[in-house]
Amino acid sequence: MMNTATNTGALSDIRVIEMGQLLAGPFCGQLLGDMGADVVKLEPPGAGDPMRLWGLGEEKVQWEVIARNKKSVSLNLRVPEGQALARRLIATADVLVENFKPGTLEKWGLAPATLQAENPGLIVARMSGYGQTGPYSDRAGFGGIGEAMGGWRYIVGEPDRPPSRMGVSIGDTLTATYGCMGVLAALHVRARTGKGQVVDAALYESVLQVMEGLVPEFDHGGVIRERSGSILPGIAPSNVYTCSDGEYMIGANKDEIWRRLAEAMGRPELADDPRYATHIARGKNQAELDSLIDAWTRTLTVDELDRLMITCSIPAGRVYRAPEMLADPHFAARGAIVEVETERFGPLRMQGAFPHLSQTPSGVRSPAPSRVGQHNREVYGDLLGIGGDELATLTAAGVI
């Protein structure tokens, strides 16, 4: 079990107040919590964060990942009493994470400038569809919209079909990751200056950042990237190929690796064939080369091909689903999959904390809170000195 009371994470001295719901803000909070931060999540009284009900299957377990290493505090941010309590909590914090529509914090009297007047070292990480400025800033934005406007959706899928999507909310998690990076950079600056700042992470910009040469290719040469199915145009061979009993990924696009693959296929002459001898030539003849390799892999099982690729030192790997990940000893040895003792489901395996730090390791120290407001007494009592009677009054009034 990877539940430990000892916090040796790099951010063990950092307190984070997490506002917002669903994915971008909470995933940023998860990353910071995995690295040791004390994350206090504010949830609406009653139902709490809708993420509690997200995921596949009869029992929704996605919450167990995104809310690990967090404390749940119920708070109604839509009433003045709740906003006042939020200001008091934020005054004790190093970082505030939020992913509301721009202007929401300001409407609640929680503008970053106001909060930083009381807490000059506060870092405010703001995640939104289009950023805090610009003509689109007040538009509603979800991850899929950011993926569309950032260029991702247009190039994903088969050329003869409408744009497809990745099976996870990549726009949200990219934005959360960039938001987390911004927080870490801002903490570094604060160590020098003592001053906090605002981190402004937009969904569409986060997607745009990973689009490689998409913009300059058009700007310089008029090239528009199109949907290309399972390949990256011009990079060959690098694809998923069919075996007699499954699918297998091979990445042999580098010249010397391609030569080794040709030898492994029993066709060493292909390495010097003018159609395939160079990176440019293989890119031009990509479909033909992929068909040739696929015809060969179909004669092998996945196990046979895997052993051959390892022997020949060719970058390659099985196409994994969750069952294969859970069974793989390398995943276990690296802590890529950990078992967490959850309150609702008992032992539950999930992805581990990443990245690996040699001196201040990240980890899963506590399971996701099973109840909204589970840590009200602890947080309100320890941080704000609010006693039981006052908590009861605030609860009855719907403030917490």
Salt bridges, closest charged atoms under 4 A:
GLU18 OE2 - LYS41 NZ 2.59
GLU18 OE1 - LYS70 NZ 2.59
ASP34 OD2 - ARG68 NH2 2.73
ASP38 OD2 - ARG15 NE 3.50
ASP38 OD1 - LYS71 NZ 3.30
GLU43 OE2 - ARG52 NH2 2.81
ASP49 OD2 - LYS41 NZ 2.91
GLU64 OE2 - ARG344 NE 3.17
ASP94 OD1 - ARG190 NH2 2.97
GLU98 OE2 - ARG126 NE 2.57
GLU106 OE2 - ARG126 NH1 2.98
GLU118 OE2 - ARG87 NH2 2.11
GLU147 OE1 - ARG153 NE 2.88
ASP160 OD1 - ARG161 NE 3.82
GLU212 OE1 - ARG225 NH1 3.51
GLU217 OE1 - ARG225 NE 2.79
ASP255 OD1 - ARG282 NH2 2.68
GLU256 OE2 - LYS254 NZ 3.42
GLU269 OE2 - ARG267 NE 2.61
ASP272 OD1 - ARG259 NH2 2.80
ASP273 OD2 - ARG275 NH2 2.82
GLU288 OE2 - ARG275 NH1 2.64
ASP294 OD2 - ARG298 NE 2.72
ASP303 OD1 - ARG318 NH2 2.63
ASP306 OD2 - ARG318 NH2 3.39
GLU324 OE2 - ARG321 NH2 2.68
GLU378 OE2 - LYS71 NZ 3.08
